[in-house]
Amino acid sequence: MEQPPADAPDGTPRQLQAAFPPLQFAGTDEEADTDIDISVDDIRLPSVKDAIQQSIDAAMAQWEELYPLSTMDFLRVTQQRAATQEFARLALKNEPTTNAKEKLVQSIFRNLATEDECLAARRPCPLTQQFLDAHPSTRKGQPIEHPPIPGWMFASKSATSTQEAPVTLLESLYLVEVMHPSQSSKKSQFNLVLGSSPLTQLADAIYCRNHEYLKEFGLHSKMMYIANKFIVDKRDATNVDYSMEVRWWLQKFPALRPDYPGYDVASVSMAHTSLSALPVQLDTPYLFVHVGACEHVLYIRNIRLMHNMDTQSKDEYPMRLTKRHHHQKCLVCQVHVAKLITFGDPMAVDDPMYYCDSCYYVAHYDANGNLMPDLADYQVFPHYPDD
């Protein structure tokens, strides 16, 4: 009959002791024990992506010492291109050289950490891997060290700013979600609004591509329907009171009146009305109308008091929290943001065609700045990004 392995003098099974040897601290010479499989520094290693980025950052720092960027700025474009090609030759071909600077350039590229090297550094030893295979983790998902904090809890332009400031504004902050006019279930924007600020500030802060296209035609009228009140932008005497059309519609269809209380009450000025003065409810749909018939659904998602990590300047509000717009790239250079869109363009590879300013003028204008005569029969408009 097979005998079980004898235990160590301290009672530890020999198999376990072989897999996980005890930590032995070095003497006065502070030499590390090379037989220990794990050290304190190995308990938490940065991710492979972070390790590669750290390697790139270190290489860039060495590169700045060797070839400062300030010296490259004084070179002509052709000289910069020639220098870049020379660096690429040294890095890619890795030819032997006796030049000291060329050797440094090659060493910078040679010392960049590869993905395979980073993965190998994070691969456990065979005994540890055998244990992990025999006892797989039963926990689903990645452990959460710190629960995420919603972005609207900190009203700051800087995403990493945690600087505390004395509270000088005894204010309430409203988290307002503005839905997309045609894709309300997919797209939205969030704004933090001061409770005391006039609703005209919120209306002006709402980005909409339709408004960007039509504002040059004088369509600046706006209306909100919040807490059973019609709130109209009356800053300009030429603005249209959209509530009049809604009232006429409700007068014509009496059965719909119970769904729109307050239709028979006079509209109020948007410039003299604030959110704190309205009996708003959370997660209740409200309405914002502008440029004729462009409708956005509004939601008040949260109301809170300001704290010492919020921006204390009124000029910073309303503060948009969500990412800005989806930018269409130029279809020619694929680098710059498209500023113009063309239809029926003989120089285009697609219809409609998106251009940045530079690519558009290179494709359609001659050396004297005149539109080429063969390219007159097409349409061009400014392009504004969608939200």
One Martini backbone bead per residue (centre of mass of N, CA, C, O) as a GRO file, in nm:
protein
  387
    1MET     BB    1   0.097   0.037   0.023
    2GLU     BB    2   0.077   0.365  -0.022
    3GLN     BB    3   0.255   0.620   0.108
    4PRO     BB    4   0.237   0.905   0.240
    5PRO     BB    5   0.377   1.191   0.261
    6ALA     BB    6   0.592   1.335   0.446
    7ASP     BB    7   0.628   1.559   0.680
    8ALA     BB    8   0.730   1.827   0.800
    9PRO     BB    9   0.849   1.945   1.094
   10ASP     BB   10   0.599   2.170   1.094
   11GLY     BB   11   0.348   1.994   0.940
   12THR     BB   12   0.394   2.030   0.643
   13PRO     BB   13   0.331   1.933   0.353
   14ARG     BB   14   0.555   1.862   0.106
   15GLN     BB   15   0.390   1.944  -0.145
   16LEU     BB   16   0.319   2.230  -0.043
   17GLN     BB   17   0.613   2.320   0.015
   18ALA     BB   18   0.708   2.296  -0.283
   19ALA     BB   19   0.502   2.502  -0.403
   20PHE     BB   20   0.528   2.682  -0.112
   21PRO     BB   21   0.773   2.835  -0.005
   22PRO     BB   22   0.922   2.985   0.233
   23LEU     BB   23   1.005   3.280   0.353
   24GLN     BB   24   1.341   3.425   0.310
   25PHE     BB   25   1.533   3.638   0.464
   26ALA     BB   26   1.779   3.831   0.432
   27GLY     BB   27   2.048   3.966   0.522
   28THR     BB   28   2.265   4.226   0.522
   29ASP     BB   29   2.294   4.206   0.195
   30GLU     BB   30   1.998   4.193   0.064
   31GLU     BB   31   1.946   3.927  -0.075
   32ALA     BB   32   1.766   3.759  -0.289
   33ASP     BB   33   1.556   3.485  -0.319
   34THR     BB   34   1.558   3.283  -0.607
   35ASP     BB   35   1.350   3.047  -0.508
   36ILE     BB   36   1.127   3.243  -0.508
   37ASP     BB   37   0.831   3.277  -0.696
   38ILE     BB   38   0.739   3.524  -0.511
   39SER     BB   39   0.670   3.868  -0.484
   40VAL     BB   40   0.551   4.165  -0.398
   41ASP     BB   41   0.571   4.287  -0.695
   42ASP     BB   42   0.386   4.037  -0.820
   43ILE     BB   43   0.095   4.076  -0.715
   44ARG     BB   44   0.087   4.362  -0.890
   45LEU     BB   45   0.041   4.403  -1.223
   46PRO     BB   46   0.028   4.547  -1.495
   47SER     BB   47  -0.103   4.558  -1.770
   48VAL     BB   48  -0.016   4.502  -2.086
   49LYS     BB   49  -0.098   4.779  -2.190
   50ASP     BB   50   0.052   4.944  -1.970
   51ALA     BB   51   0.335   4.828  -2.020
   52ILE     BB   52   0.361   4.925  -2.311
   53GLN     BB   53   0.316   5.226  -2.250
   54GLN     BB   54   0.561   5.256  -2.062
   55SER     BB   55   0.767   5.183  -2.280
   56ILE     BB   56   0.697   5.417  -2.471
   57ASP     BB   57   0.748   5.649  -2.273
   58ALA     BB   58   1.046   5.585  -2.226
   59ALA     BB   59   1.130   5.613  -2.524
   60MET     BB   60   1.039   5.910  -2.557
   61ALA     BB   61   1.232   6.024  -2.346
   62GLN     BB   62   1.492   5.935  -2.492
   63TRP     BB   63   1.428   6.081  -2.758
   64GLU     BB   64   1.423   6.372  -2.643
   65GLU     BB   65   1.725   6.367  -2.562
   66LEU     BB   66   1.835   6.312  -2.853
   67TYR     BB   67   1.563   6.452  -3.012
   68PRO     BB   68   1.439   6.733  -2.987
   69LEU     BB   69   1.148   6.882  -3.085
   70SER     BB   70   1.254   7.176  -3.117
   71THR     BB   71   1.454   7.105  -3.355
   72MET     BB   72   1.238   6.999  -3.563
   73ASP     BB   73   1.076   7.271  -3.604
   74PHE     BB   74   1.317   7.409  -3.783
   75LEU     BB   75   1.251   7.227  -3.999
   76ARG     BB   76   1.167   7.119  -4.280
   77VAL     BB   77   0.957   6.904  -4.418
   78THR     BB   78   1.172   6.746  -4.581
   79GLN     BB   79   1.365   6.710  -4.338
   80GLN     BB   80   1.170   6.558  -4.155
   81ARG     BB   81   1.120   6.323  -4.350
   82ALA     BB   82   1.416   6.228  -4.371
   83ALA     BB   83   1.455   6.172  -4.069
   84THR     BB   84   1.229   5.961  -4.041
   85GLN     BB   85   1.342   5.760  -4.251
   86GLU     BB   86   1.606   5.709  -4.098
   87PHE     BB   87   1.481   5.594  -3.843
   88ALA     BB   88   1.332   5.359  -3.983
   89ARG     BB   89   1.585   5.219  -4.091
   90LEU     BB   90   1.717   5.163  -3.817
   91ALA     BB   91   1.474   5.000  -3.692
   92LEU     BB   92   1.409   4.780  -3.921
   93LYS     BB   93   1.702   4.675  -4.014
   94ASN     BB   94   1.932   4.665  -3.801
   95GLU     BB   95   2.209   4.775  -3.869
   96PRO     BB   96   2.524   4.802  -3.850
   97THR     BB   97   2.701   5.044  -3.636
   98THR     BB   98   2.931   5.323  -3.534
   99ASN     BB   99   2.728   5.518  -3.451
  100ALA     BB  100   2.618   5.643  -3.158
  101LYS     BB  101   2.332   5.748  -3.227
  102GLU     BB  102   2.237   5.499  -3.386
  103LYS     BB  103   2.261   5.305  -3.147
  104LEU     BB  104   2.050   5.448  -2.970
  105VAL     BB  105   1.814   5.413  -3.161
  106GLN     BB  106   1.820   5.102  -3.166
  107SER     BB  107   1.786   5.063  -2.857
  108ILE     BB  108   1.509   5.189  -2.826
  109PHE     BB  109   1.361   4.981  -3.010
  110ARG     BB  110   1.475   4.716  -2.875
  111ASN     BB  111   1.346   4.793  -2.572
  112LEU     BB  112   1.075   4.734  -2.650
  113ALA     BB  113   0.793   4.601  -2.544
  114THR     BB  114   0.633   4.309  -2.586
  115GLU     BB  115   0.364   4.112  -2.567
  116ASP     BB  116   0.509   3.844  -2.507
  117GLU     BB  117   0.677   3.949  -2.267
  118CYS     BB  118   0.437   4.036  -2.089
  119LEU     BB  119   0.299   3.759  -2.076
  120ALA     BB  120   0.539   3.601  -1.955
  121ALA     BB  121   0.554   3.774  -1.686
  122ARG     BB  122   0.236   3.667  -1.618
  123ARG     BB  123   0.314   3.375  -1.599
  124PRO     BB  124   0.280   3.111  -1.428
  125CYS     BB  125   0.390   2.861  -1.276
  126PRO     BB  126   0.340   2.530  -1.306
  127LEU     BB  127   0.226   2.482  -1.017
  128THR     BB  128   0.018   2.712  -1.022
  129GLN     BB  129  -0.128   2.619  -1.280
  130GLN     BB  130  -0.215   2.344  -1.169
  131PHE     BB  131  -0.390   2.460  -0.943
  132LEU     BB  132  -0.582   2.632  -1.125
  133ASP     BB  133  -0.689   2.389  -1.291
  134ALA     BB  134  -0.802   2.227  -1.037
  135HIS     BB  135  -0.907   2.535  -0.920
  136PRO     BB  136  -1.134   2.705  -1.036
  137SER     BB  137  -1.301   2.980  -1.067
  138THR     BB  138  -1.641   3.085  -0.952
  139ARG     BB  139  -1.620   3.370  -1.030
  140LYS     BB  140  -1.794   3.627  -1.180
  141GLY     BB  141  -1.606   3.823  -1.312
  142GLN     BB  142  -1.470   4.112  -1.206
  143PRO     BB  143  -1.333   4.256  -0.956
  144ILE     BB  144  -1.438   4.520  -0.738
  145GLU     BB  145  -1.269   4.762  -0.574
  146HIS     BB  146  -1.434   5.021  -0.690
  147PRO     BB  147  -1.705   5.172  -0.710
  148PRO     BB  148  -1.862   5.347  -0.928
  149ILE     BB  149  -1.884   5.692  -1.005
  150PRO     BB  150  -2.079   5.913  -1.105
  151GLY     BB  151  -2.020   6.190  -1.301
  152TRP     BB  152  -2.249   6.383  -1.167
  153MET     BB  153  -2.105   6.409  -0.877
  154PHE     BB  154  -1.893   6.588  -1.058
  155ALA     BB  155  -1.852   6.932  -1.127
  156SER     BB  156  -1.613   6.897  -1.383
  157LYS     BB  157  -1.401   6.944  -1.649
  158SER     BB  158  -1.220   6.749  -1.500
  159ALA     BB  159  -1.195   6.403  -1.467
  160THR     BB  160  -0.935   6.418  -1.240
  161SER     BB  161  -1.057   6.615  -1.048
  162THR     BB  162  -1.016   6.659  -0.664
  163GLN     BB  163  -1.048   6.947  -0.588
  164GLU     BB  164  -1.110   7.141  -0.323
  165ALA     BB  165  -1.381   7.375  -0.253
  166PRO     BB  166  -1.547   7.621  -0.145
  167VAL     BB  167  -1.876   7.682  -0.075
  168THR     BB  168  -2.043   7.953  -0.257
  169LEU     BB  169  -2.292   7.777  -0.362
  170LEU     BB  170  -2.632   7.755  -0.270
  171GLU     BB  171  -2.705   7.486  -0.462
  172SER     BB  172  -2.872   7.323  -0.721
  173LEU     BB  173  -2.853   7.016  -0.913
  174TYR     BB  174  -2.942   6.925  -1.247
  175LEU     BB  175  -3.008   6.627  -1.421
  176VAL     BB  176  -3.018   6.647  -1.776
  177GLU     BB  177  -3.190   6.469  -2.024
  178VAL     BB  178  -3.132   6.461  -2.381
  179MET     BB  179  -3.293   6.363  -2.649
  180HIS     BB  180  -3.310   6.243  -2.946
  181PRO     BB  181  -3.529   6.319  -3.201
  182SER     BB  182  -3.493   6.013  -3.366
  183GLN     BB  183  -3.297   5.849  -3.126
  184SER     BB  184  -3.402   5.819  -2.816
  185SER     BB  185  -3.296   5.516  -2.742
  186LYS     BB  186  -2.967   5.587  -2.808
  187LYS     BB  187  -2.956   5.904  -2.775
  188SER     BB  188  -2.773   6.141  -2.562
  189GLN     BB  189  -2.766   6.416  -2.320
  190PHE     BB  190  -2.583   6.572  -2.051
  191ASN     BB  191  -2.683   6.814  -1.792
  192LEU     BB  192  -2.571   7.055  -1.564
  193VAL     BB  193  -2.803   7.246  -1.365
  194LEU     BB  194  -2.896   7.522  -1.227
  195GLY     BB  195  -3.173   7.598  -1.043
  196SER     BB  196  -3.147   7.933  -1.091
  197SER     BB  197  -3.128   7.916  -1.382
  198PRO     BB  198  -3.226   7.992  -1.673
  199LEU     BB  199  -3.370   7.813  -1.937
  200THR     BB  200  -3.203   7.944  -2.164
  201GLN     BB  201  -2.936   7.800  -2.095
  202LEU     BB  202  -3.030   7.517  -2.162
  203ALA     BB  203  -3.130   7.568  -2.452
  204ASP     BB  204  -2.842   7.668  -2.556
  205ALA     BB  205  -2.686   7.390  -2.469
  206ILE     BB  206  -2.835   7.237  -2.676
  207TYR     BB  207  -2.750   6.999  -2.907
  208CYS     BB  208  -2.828   7.043  -3.268
  209ARG     BB  209  -2.812   6.991  -3.601
  210ASN     BB  210  -3.063   7.141  -3.698
  211HIS     BB  211  -2.977   7.417  -3.581
  212GLU     BB  212  -2.712   7.452  -3.740
  213TYR     BB  213  -2.858   7.465  -4.023
  214LEU     BB  214  -3.107   7.693  -3.937
  215LYS     BB  215  -2.998   7.955  -3.788
  216GLU     BB  216  -2.946   8.139  -4.050
  217PHE     BB  217  -3.283   8.167  -4.079
  218GLY     BB  218  -3.401   8.259  -3.783
  219LEU     BB  219  -3.441   7.986  -3.599
  220HIS     BB  220  -3.490   8.070  -3.244
  221SER     BB  221  -3.720   7.922  -3.141
  222LYS     BB  222  -3.860   7.824  -2.812
  223MET     BB  223  -3.984   7.530  -2.617
  224MET     BB  224  -4.140   7.430  -2.305
  225TYR     BB  225  -4.275   7.131  -2.125
  226ILE     BB  226  -4.311   7.186  -1.774
  227ALA     BB  227  -4.511   7.119  -1.531
  228ASN     BB  228  -4.767   7.229  -1.696
  229LYS     BB  229  -4.580   7.432  -1.874
  230PHE     BB  230  -4.542   7.700  -2.090
  231ILE     BB  231  -4.212   7.770  -2.224
  232VAL     BB  232  -4.094   8.075  -2.366
  233ASP     BB  233  -3.898   8.238  -2.599
  234LYS     BB  234  -3.875   8.615  -2.547
  235ARG     BB  235  -3.611   8.774  -2.640
  236ASP     BB  236  -3.747   8.787  -2.920
  237ALA     BB  237  -3.997   8.942  -3.099
  238THR     BB  238  -3.978   8.721  -3.349
  239ASN     BB  239  -4.062   8.499  -3.191
  240VAL     BB  240  -4.228   8.200  -3.170
  241ASP     BB  241  -4.528   8.075  -3.028
  242TYR     BB  242  -4.573   7.739  -2.998
  243SER     BB  243  -4.820   7.721  -2.800
  244MET     BB  244  -5.045   7.818  -2.992
  245GLU     BB  245  -5.058   7.560  -3.163
  246VAL     BB  246  -5.125   7.367  -2.931
  247ARG     BB  247  -5.384   7.501  -2.839
  248TRP     BB  248  -5.538   7.473  -3.102
  249TRP     BB  249  -5.525   7.161  -3.105
  250LEU     BB  250  -5.677   7.121  -2.830
  251GLN     BB  251  -5.936   7.268  -2.917
  252LYS     BB  252  -5.999   7.057  -3.149
  253PHE     BB  253  -5.916   6.818  -2.921
  254PRO     BB  254  -6.067   6.748  -2.627
  255ALA     BB  255  -5.966   6.450  -2.558
  256LEU     BB  256  -5.653   6.561  -2.503
  257ARG     BB  257  -5.651   6.753  -2.252
  258PRO     BB  258  -5.585   6.561  -2.003
  259ASP     BB  259  -5.277   6.517  -2.116
  260TYR     BB  260  -5.258   6.865  -2.108
  261PRO     BB  261  -5.203   7.035  -1.867
  262GLY     BB  262  -5.215   7.395  -1.900
  263TYR     BB  263  -5.324   7.495  -2.185
  264ASP     BB  264  -5.504   7.748  -2.049
  265VAL     BB  265  -5.232   7.873  -1.976
  266ALA     BB  266  -5.016   8.099  -1.977
  267SER     BB  267  -4.726   8.167  -2.085
  268VAL     BB  268  -4.382   8.167  -2.006
  269SER     BB  269  -4.075   8.285  -1.947
  270MET     BB  270  -3.761   8.154  -1.991
  271ALA     BB  271  -3.586   8.393  -1.859
  272HIS     BB  272  -3.794   8.369  -1.578
  273THR     BB  273  -3.721   8.053  -1.553
  274SER     BB  274  -3.675   7.779  -1.329
  275LEU     BB  275  -3.634   7.472  -1.191
  276SER     BB  276  -3.680   7.555  -0.886
  277ALA     BB  277  -3.980   7.680  -0.969
  278LEU     BB  278  -4.052   7.383  -1.035
  279PRO     BB  279  -4.258   7.082  -1.008
  280VAL     BB  280  -4.063   6.847  -1.049
  281GLN     BB  281  -3.992   6.517  -1.184
  282LEU     BB  282  -3.859   6.223  -1.186
  283ASP     BB  283  -3.863   6.054  -1.485
  284THR     BB  284  -4.017   6.275  -1.652
  285PRO     BB  285  -4.156   6.370  -1.938
  286TYR     BB  286  -4.044   6.628  -2.142
  287LEU     BB  287  -4.029   6.935  -2.349
  288PHE     BB  288  -3.842   7.026  -2.656
  289VAL     BB  289  -3.869   7.305  -2.886
  290HIS     BB  290  -3.736   7.363  -3.223
  291VAL     BB  291  -3.709   7.462  -3.539
  292GLY     BB  292  -4.038   7.413  -3.535
  293ALA     BB  293  -4.022   7.042  -3.520
  294CYS     BB  294  -3.801   6.988  -3.299
  295GLU     BB  295  -3.799   6.709  -3.074
  296HIS     BB  296  -3.730   6.684  -2.719
  297VAL     BB  297  -3.673   6.477  -2.460
  298LEU     BB  298  -3.702   6.529  -2.109
  299TYR     BB  299  -3.497   6.456  -1.810
  300ILE     BB  300  -3.498   6.424  -1.461
  301ARG     BB  301  -3.252   6.233  -1.288
  302ASN     BB  302  -3.129   6.458  -1.080
  303ILE     BB  303  -3.101   6.594  -0.737
  304ARG     BB  304  -2.861   6.826  -0.592
  305LEU     BB  305  -2.616   6.940  -0.398
  306MET     BB  306  -2.356   7.119  -0.355
  307HIS     BB  307  -2.003   7.074  -0.339
  308ASN     BB  308  -1.646   7.093  -0.288
  309MET     BB  309  -1.613   6.939  -0.597
  310ASP     BB  310  -1.743   7.171  -0.736
  311THR     BB  311  -1.799   7.406  -0.946
  312GLN     BB  312  -1.827   7.762  -0.842
  313SER     BB  313  -1.900   7.861  -1.128
  314LYS     BB  314  -2.160   7.984  -1.316
  315ASP     BB  315  -2.018   7.984  -1.605
  316GLU     BB  316  -2.006   7.650  -1.618
  317TYR     BB  317  -2.312   7.678  -1.660
  318PRO     BB  318  -2.398   7.446  -1.824
  319MET     BB  319  -2.282   7.099  -1.798
  320ARG     BB  320  -2.138   6.883  -1.998
  321LEU     BB  321  -2.090   6.520  -1.978
  322THR     BB  322  -2.096   6.416  -2.241
  323LYS     BB  323  -1.993   6.337  -2.524
  324ARG     BB  324  -1.940   6.454  -2.792
  325HIS     BB  325  -1.955   6.428  -3.105
  326HIS     BB  326  -1.984   6.261  -3.402
  327HIS     BB  327  -1.713   6.236  -3.619
  328GLN     BB  328  -1.657   6.293  -3.948
  329LYS     BB  329  -1.442   6.190  -4.170
  330CYS     BB  330  -1.243   6.237  -4.413
  331LEU     BB  331  -1.243   6.055  -4.727
  332VAL     BB  332  -0.944   6.126  -4.805
  333CYS     BB  333  -0.744   6.147  -4.541
  334GLN     BB  334  -0.859   6.023  -4.262
  335VAL     BB  335  -0.810   6.270  -4.032
  336HIS     BB  336  -1.001   6.491  -4.064
  337VAL     BB  337  -1.267   6.676  -4.015
  338ALA     BB  338  -1.564   6.722  -4.147
  339LYS     BB  339  -1.702   7.032  -4.316
  340LEU     BB  340  -1.804   6.901  -4.592
  341ILE     BB  341  -2.082   6.843  -4.827
  342THR     BB  342  -2.152   6.648  -5.121
  343PHE     BB  343  -2.345   6.655  -5.436
  344GLY     BB  344  -2.268   6.548  -5.740
  345ASP     BB  345  -1.953   6.484  -5.737
  346PRO     BB  346  -1.695   6.427  -5.969
  347MET     BB  347  -1.457   6.399  -5.731
  348ALA     BB  348  -1.599   6.168  -5.604
  349VAL     BB  349  -1.631   5.837  -5.433
  350ASP     BB  350  -1.899   5.954  -5.309
  351ASP     BB  351  -2.268   5.966  -5.227
  352PRO     BB  352  -2.195   6.142  -5.025
  353MET     BB  353  -1.928   6.381  -4.956
  354TYR     BB  354  -1.644   6.410  -4.738
  355TYR     BB  355  -1.475   6.712  -4.623
  356CYS     BB  356  -1.218   6.889  -4.574
  357ASP     BB  357  -1.091   7.187  -4.640
  358SER     BB  358  -0.832   7.101  -4.790
  359CYS     BB  359  -0.943   6.876  -4.980
  360TYR     BB  360  -1.155   7.046  -5.121
  361TYR     BB  361  -0.966   7.266  -5.252
  362VAL     BB  362  -0.780   7.072  -5.405
  363ALA     BB  363  -1.022   6.936  -5.581
  364HIS     BB  364  -1.175   7.237  -5.684
  365TYR     BB  365  -0.909   7.415  -5.706
  366ASP     BB  366  -0.685   7.613  -5.826
  367ALA     BB  367  -0.390   7.793  -5.799
  368ASN     BB  368  -0.581   8.073  -5.802
  369GLY     BB  369  -0.866   8.005  -5.646
  370ASN     BB  370  -1.044   7.864  -5.865
  371LEU     BB  371  -1.306   7.721  -5.988
  372MET     BB  372  -1.350   7.462  -6.169
  373PRO     BB  373  -1.542   7.448  -6.455
  374ASP     BB  374  -1.610   7.124  -6.442
  375LEU     BB  375  -1.729   7.173  -6.114
  376ALA     BB  376  -2.025   7.330  -6.101
  377ASP     BB  377  -2.227   7.061  -6.093
  378TYR     BB  378  -2.284   7.100  -5.761
  379GLN     BB  379  -2.324   7.032  -5.409
  380VAL     BB  380  -2.263   7.242  -5.112
  381PHE     BB  381  -2.217   7.187  -4.754
  382PRO     BB  382  -2.224   7.212  -4.438
  383HIS     BB  383  -2.090   7.010  -4.170
  384TYR     BB  384  -2.259   6.853  -3.898
  385PRO     BB  385  -2.252   6.690  -3.620
  386ASP     BB  386  -2.370   6.441  -3.449
  387ASP     BB  387  -2.487   6.322  -3.121
   0.00000   0.00000   0.00000
